[in-house]
């Protein structure tokens, strides 16, 4: 049995009537940028997630960048605290906003942000693998921008802006790049709309320095079809993760990562000291795996200039040597999970 990390075909099949109807309306209007599909999706997304406003943008990376800019940090050179274990795009967004990442170590159990370093003007708690990270205690002049690019539908507070990605592997995907920022602040939402569209406000005059990063109308057609199923799909992920938990409970070779309350199970992650051998074993049986992520940010070439040497963040460094993501998506069958777990038990001994 071949088991990929993700398979979008069942998702597309069960929502086909909805996304085809959305596309038909789009092609009838022939308005492909910042039109009624994006506007409708923004309203529906905000209502579904419990925020007052949603602003669609071109990617999750752009969502983080524009949230920092909208908060007033653009081109400031301000230090922004980022956990050493996350996607490199989190730190790239900080750089794109004209700020500098200040890396910090992670909690050894949850692998989430563990404190805010001195001197940080802002902090980006990353809700990694779909797990809600605790927000840092509010400190004077410390801004918070949440990275929820892997946490669609998790119970979050929108008093601090929340950035989402709709990359095809996400819990709420589109069929290309896309993102959004959700916020309870009317002022911040208005600023985001200005910044995503070249600083324009409904005309051809740029009011402020800005970027071109708009959610595509066609992607909004798919997102509007998928959004009503998100809670159902997240529940399926949680059930399958629970099945993995039971089947792997007595394995010596892997240790499943504990999940926090409210997790939407974007990835099912285990820790193993024999990762490459286990990956090869699973691959030989047609089972795909992933590593999220193999190198901590402070050791990646793009970020070495920020002064953290090997050994600076030992928890993140060890985690990056041990973490392994197993296949998980809403329409995965129990038999597939049982096959993956059975192959791991075979490897066990």
C-alpha positions as CSV (number, residue, x, y, z in Angstrom):
1,X,0.0,0.0,0.0
2,X,1.5,3.4,-1.1
3,X,0.7,6.1,1.5
4,X,1.6,9.7,0.7
5,X,2.0,12.4,3.3
6,X,-1.2,14.2,2.0
7,X,-3.8,13.4,-0.7
8,X,-6.1,16.3,-1.8
9,X,-8.2,14.3,-4.2
10,X,-10.9,13.1,-1.8
11,X,-11.3,16.7,-0.5
12,X,-11.7,18.0,-4.0
13,X,-14.2,15.3,-4.9
14,X,-16.5,15.8,-1.9
15,X,-16.6,19.6,-2.4
16,X,-16.7,19.7,-6.2
17,X,-20.3,21.0,-6.5
18,X,-19.4,24.0,-4.3
19,X,-16.1,25.0,-5.9
20,X,-17.5,24.6,-9.4
21,X,-20.4,26.8,-8.6
22,X,-18.0,29.4,-7.2
23,X,-15.8,29.2,-10.3
24,X,-18.8,29.6,-12.6
25,X,-19.8,32.8,-10.8
26,X,-16.2,34.1,-11.1
27,X,-16.0,33.4,-14.8
28,X,-19.4,35.0,-15.3
29,X,-18.2,38.2,-13.7
30,X,-14.6,38.1,-15.1
31,X,-13.3,40.0,-12.1
32,X,-10.2,38.2,-11.0
33,X,-8.5,40.4,-8.5
34,X,-9.9,41.6,-5.2
35,X,-13.5,40.8,-6.2
36,X,-16.6,39.4,-4.6
37,X,-15.2,35.9,-4.0
38,X,-12.3,37.2,-1.8
39,X,-14.7,39.6,0.0
40,X,-17.1,36.8,0.7
41,X,-14.4,34.5,1.9
42,X,-13.0,37.1,4.2
43,X,-16.4,37.5,5.9
44,X,-16.9,33.8,6.1
45,X,-13.5,33.1,7.5
46,X,-13.7,35.8,10.2
47,X,-17.1,34.5,11.2
48,X,-16.0,30.9,11.3
49,X,-12.9,31.6,13.3
50,X,-14.4,34.1,15.7
51,X,-12.5,37.2,14.6
52,X,-14.0,40.6,13.6
53,X,-11.9,41.0,10.4
54,X,-10.0,38.9,7.9
55,X,-7.8,40.3,5.2
56,X,-6.7,37.9,2.4
57,X,-3.1,38.1,1.2
58,X,-0.8,36.3,-1.2
59,X,0.8,33.8,1.2
60,X,1.3,32.9,4.8
61,X,4.7,34.5,4.6
62,X,3.1,37.8,3.4
63,X,0.5,37.5,6.2
64,X,3.3,37.6,8.8
65,X,5.2,40.4,7.0
66,X,2.2,42.6,6.6
67,X,1.0,42.0,10.2
68,X,4.4,43.3,11.4
69,X,4.2,46.3,9.0
70,X,0.6,47.1,10.0
71,X,1.7,47.0,13.6
72,X,4.2,49.8,12.9
73,X,7.4,47.8,12.7
74,X,8.1,48.0,9.0
75,X,11.7,48.9,8.1
76,X,12.4,49.5,11.8
77,X,15.2,47.0,12.2
78,X,13.4,45.9,15.4
79,X,14.3,42.6,17.0
80,X,11.5,40.1,16.7
81,X,11.5,36.9,18.8
82,X,11.1,33.7,16.7
83,X,11.4,30.1,18.0
84,X,14.4,28.3,16.6
85,X,12.2,25.4,15.5
86,X,9.7,26.6,12.8
87,X,9.5,27.0,9.1
88,X,12.2,29.3,7.7
89,X,9.4,31.3,6.1
90,X,8.6,32.7,9.6
91,X,12.0,34.3,9.8
92,X,12.0,35.3,6.1
93,X,8.8,37.3,6.8
94,X,10.6,39.1,9.6
95,X,13.4,40.1,7.3
96,X,10.9,41.1,4.5
97,X,9.2,43.4,7.0
98,X,12.5,45.2,7.6
99,X,13.0,43.7,11.0
100,X,15.6,41.2,12.4
101,X,14.8,37.8,13.9
102,X,16.0,37.1,17.5
103,X,15.9,33.4,17.9
104,X,14.9,31.6,21.1
105,X,14.8,28.0,22.3
106,X,11.7,25.9,22.7
107,X,9.9,23.9,25.3
108,X,11.3,20.4,25.4
109,X,7.9,18.7,25.5
110,X,5.7,20.7,23.2
111,X,8.5,22.2,21.0
112,X,6.7,25.5,21.2
113,X,8.1,29.0,22.1
114,X,9.6,29.0,25.5
115,X,9.9,32.6,26.7
116,X,10.8,35.9,25.1
117,X,14.5,37.0,25.0
118,X,15.5,40.4,26.3
119,X,15.6,43.2,23.8
120,X,12.8,41.8,21.6
121,X,10.4,44.5,20.3
122,X,7.9,41.9,19.2
123,X,7.4,38.2,19.4
124,X,5.9,35.6,17.0
125,X,4.4,32.6,18.9
126,X,4.2,29.8,16.3
127,X,1.3,27.4,16.7
128,X,3.5,24.6,15.4
129,X,2.0,21.4,14.0
130,X,-1.5,22.8,14.8
131,X,-0.8,23.2,18.6
132,X,-1.9,26.4,20.2
133,X,1.1,28.1,21.8
134,X,0.7,30.1,24.9
135,X,0.9,33.8,24.3
136,X,3.6,35.6,26.2
137,X,2.6,37.8,29.1
138,X,2.0,41.3,27.9
139,X,5.0,43.6,28.4
140,X,5.3,47.2,27.7
141,X,6.1,47.9,24.1
142,X,6.2,44.2,23.1
143,X,4.0,43.4,20.2
144,X,2.6,40.0,19.4
145,X,2.0,38.6,15.9
146,X,0.8,35.0,15.9
147,X,1.9,32.5,13.3
148,X,-1.0,30.1,12.8
149,X,0.0,28.9,9.4
150,X,-0.4,25.3,10.6
151,X,-3.3,25.9,13.0
152,X,-6.5,26.6,11.1
153,X,-9.5,26.2,13.4
154,X,-7.5,26.1,16.6
155,X,-9.1,28.2,19.5
156,X,-7.1,31.4,19.3
157,X,-7.5,35.0,20.5
158,X,-7.5,37.7,17.8
159,X,-6.6,40.7,20.0
160,X,-3.1,40.1,18.6
161,X,-3.1,39.6,14.8
162,X,-3.0,36.0,13.5
163,X,-1.4,35.0,10.3
164,X,-2.6,32.0,8.3
165,X,-1.3,30.2,5.2
166,X,-3.5,28.3,2.7
167,X,-0.7,26.3,1.1
168,X,-2.1,23.0,-0.4
169,X,-0.9,20.9,2.6
170,X,-2.6,22.9,5.3
171,X,-5.8,22.0,7.2
172,X,-7.6,24.7,5.2
173,X,-5.8,24.6,1.8
174,X,-6.1,26.3,-1.6
175,X,-4.6,25.0,-4.8
176,X,-1.6,27.3,-4.8
177,X,-0.4,30.1,-2.5
178,X,-2.6,32.1,-0.3
179,X,-2.9,33.6,3.2
180,X,-4.8,35.8,5.5
181,X,-4.5,37.9,8.6
182,X,-7.3,37.8,11.2
183,X,-7.7,40.6,13.8
184,X,-10.2,42.2,16.1
185,X,-8.8,45.6,15.3
186,X,-10.7,47.7,12.6
187,X,-7.7,50.0,12.3
188,X,-5.2,47.2,11.8
189,X,-7.5,45.5,9.2
190,X,-7.8,48.8,7.2
191,X,-4.0,49.2,7.4
192,X,-3.5,45.6,6.1
193,X,-5.8,46.2,3.1
194,X,-3.8,49.3,2.2
195,X,-0.5,47.5,2.5
196,X,-1.5,44.4,0.5
197,X,-2.5,46.5,-2.5
198,X,0.4,48.8,-3.2
199,X,-0.6,51.4,-0.7
200,X,-3.7,52.2,-2.8
201,X,-7.1,53.0,-1.4
202,X,-9.4,52.3,-4.3
203,X,-7.5,54.3,-6.9
204,X,-4.2,54.6,-8.7
205,X,-2.3,56.6,-6.0
206,X,0.0,54.9,-3.5
207,X,-0.5,56.5,-0.1
208,X,2.2,54.6,1.7
209,X,5.1,52.3,1.0
210,X,3.5,48.9,0.5
211,X,3.6,45.6,-1.4
212,X,1.5,43.7,-3.9
213,X,0.2,40.6,-2.1
214,X,-3.5,39.9,-2.7
215,X,-5.4,36.6,-2.3
216,X,-6.4,35.4,-5.7
217,X,-10.1,35.3,-6.6
218,X,-9.8,31.8,-8.0
219,X,-8.2,30.4,-4.8
220,X,-11.0,32.0,-2.8
221,X,-13.4,29.9,-4.8
222,X,-11.8,26.8,-3.5
223,X,-11.4,28.1,0.0
224,X,-15.0,29.0,0.3
225,X,-15.9,25.5,-0.7
226,X,-13.5,24.0,1.8
227,X,-14.2,26.2,4.8
228,X,-17.6,24.7,5.8
229,X,-15.9,21.3,6.0
230,X,-12.9,22.4,8.1
231,X,-14.4,21.4,11.5
232,X,-15.3,18.0,10.2
233,X,-11.9,17.5,8.7
234,X,-10.1,18.6,11.8
235,X,-12.2,16.2,13.8
236,X,-11.1,13.4,11.4
237,X,-7.5,14.4,11.9
238,X,-7.9,14.2,15.7
239,X,-9.5,10.8,15.5
240,X,-6.7,9.5,13.3
241,X,-4.0,11.0,15.5
242,X,-5.7,9.2,18.5
243,X,-5.5,6.0,16.5
244,X,-1.8,6.5,15.9
245,X,-1.4,7.2,19.7
246,X,-2.9,3.9,20.6
247,X,-1.0,1.9,18.0
248,X,2.4,3.4,18.8
249,X,2.0,3.5,22.6
250,X,4.3,0.6,23.3
251,X,6.9,1.2,20.5
252,X,10.4,1.6,21.7
253,X,11.7,3.3,18.5
254,X,9.4,6.3,18.5
255,X,7.9,8.7,21.0
256,X,4.8,10.6,19.8
257,X,4.9,14.3,20.5
258,X,2.4,15.2,23.2
259,X,-0.5,17.4,22.0
260,X,-1.9,20.4,23.7
261,X,-5.6,21.1,24.2
262,X,-7.1,22.6,21.1
263,X,-4.7,21.0,18.7
264,X,-6.0,20.7,15.2
265,X,-3.4,18.0,14.4
266,X,-1.9,19.5,11.3
267,X,1.0,17.1,11.5
268,X,1.5,13.8,13.4
269,X,5.0,14.1,14.8
270,X,7.1,11.5,16.6
271,X,10.6,11.6,17.9
272,X,13.2,8.9,17.1
273,X,16.9,8.5,17.5
274,X,17.1,6.4,14.4
275,X,15.3,8.7,12.1
276,X,17.1,8.1,8.8
277,X,17.0,4.3,9.2
278,X,13.3,4.5,10.1
279,X,12.5,6.7,7.1
280,X,14.3,4.3,4.8
281,X,12.4,1.4,6.3
282,X,9.0,3.1,5.7
283,X,10.0,4.3,2.3
284,X,10.8,0.7,1.3
285,X,7.1,-0.1,2.0
286,X,5.8,2.9,0.1
287,X,5.2,5.1,3.1
288,X,6.1,8.8,2.8
289,X,7.4,10.8,5.7
290,X,8.5,14.4,6.3
291,X,10.8,16.4,8.6
292,X,9.4,19.7,10.0
293,X,12.1,20.9,10.3
294,X,15.6,19.3,9.8
295,X,17.7,22.4,10.6
296,X,17.0,25.0,13.4
297,X,16.7,28.5,12.1
298,X,19.9,29.8,13.8
299,X,22.0,27.3,11.9
300,X,20.5,28.0,8.5
301,X,22.8,30.0,6.1
302,X,20.2,32.8,5.6
303,X,20.1,33.6,9.3
304,X,23.7,33.0,10.6
305,X,24.4,36.7,10.6
306,X,22.1,37.1,13.6
307,X,24.8,35.7,15.9
308,X,23.6,32.4,17.3
309,X,26.1,29.6,17.1
310,X,25.7,25.9,17.3
311,X,24.8,24.9,20.8
312,X,23.0,28.2,21.5
313,X,19.6,26.5,21.5
314,X,20.2,22.9,22.5
315,X,16.5,21.8,22.8
316,X,15.7,22.9,19.2
317,X,18.9,21.4,17.9
318,X,18.2,18.0,19.4
319,X,14.5,18.1,18.3
320,X,15.6,18.8,14.7
321,X,17.7,15.6,14.8
322,X,14.8,13.5,16.1
323,X,11.5,14.7,14.7
324,X,9.6,12.8,12.0
325,X,6.2,13.6,10.5
326,X,4.0,10.6,9.6
327,X,1.2,10.7,7.0
328,X,-1.9,12.4,8.2
329,X,-4.9,13.9,6.3
330,X,-8.6,13.9,6.9
331,X,-9.6,11.2,4.4
332,X,-6.8,8.8,5.4
333,X,-8.3,5.4,6.2
334,X,-7.8,3.5,9.5
335,X,-6.1,0.8,7.4
336,X,-3.5,3.2,6.3
337,X,-2.7,4.3,9.8
338,X,-2.6,0.7,10.9
339,X,-0.2,-0.1,8.1
340,X,2.2,2.8,9.0
341,X,2.1,1.8,12.7
342,X,2.6,-1.8,11.8
343,X,5.7,-1.0,9.8
344,X,7.1,1.0,12.7
345,X,6.4,-1.9,15.0
346,X,8.3,-4.2,12.6
347,X,11.2,-1.8,12.7
348,X,11.0,-1.8,16.5
349,X,12.0,-5.3,16.7
